[in-house]
Amino acid sequence: MIRPDTVPDSKAIRRKRSRQRAAKIALTPEPFVIELGEGRMVEVSAQTTALEALRAAGVPLLASCENGVCGSCECGMFSGQPIHRDSVLSKEARGHRFIPCVSRATGVLKLDL
């Protein structure tokens, strides 16, 4: 027989499942759009990085590691909802900086490029 005090309550179970769904969504690459400073839009497919899409659009960006650890491709961010996957930016910098070699976004991300 299961004791009632050892069974997790339904709210705790729903919270855990919600966190698991959010983590899965954050790891699954989705397409998004980068808006450049002059207003040009660059589409980033689910199969490419923002860095690759920007370079293909003719935006000259330097990059060294392309793994999100060196920060050489760091650029300014005006607005949008980034999904930071780098290990370079501080918590404060994540509000206005972006690492295009590994990070992604949802919707439209406006960059200072």
C-alpha positions, 0 to 999 in steps of 0.5 A: 500500500502506498502511503499518501505522504510519499506520493508527490502532489499533482501540482508538483508533478505538473511543474516538473513536466512543464520544466521538462517541456520548456527544456526540450523546446529550448534545445530543439533548434527553431528557425528565427529572423535577425534584423540588422541595424539598417533594417535588413532581415536575415532568416536563420533556419533550424539547421544553421547557426546565426553566425553562418546565416549572417556570413551567408548574407554578407555580414563580416563577423569574426569568430574563433572557436565557434563553440560559444566559449571565446566571445570573438563573435559577440555582438550588440543586441537591441531587442528580441528574445535570445536563447543564450547557449554560450558560456561567455556572457555574464548575466547582465550582458545577456540583456544586450549582447549576443553570441551568434555562433551558438545562441539562437532566438525566438521570433525576431532578434534585432542586432547592432550589425 
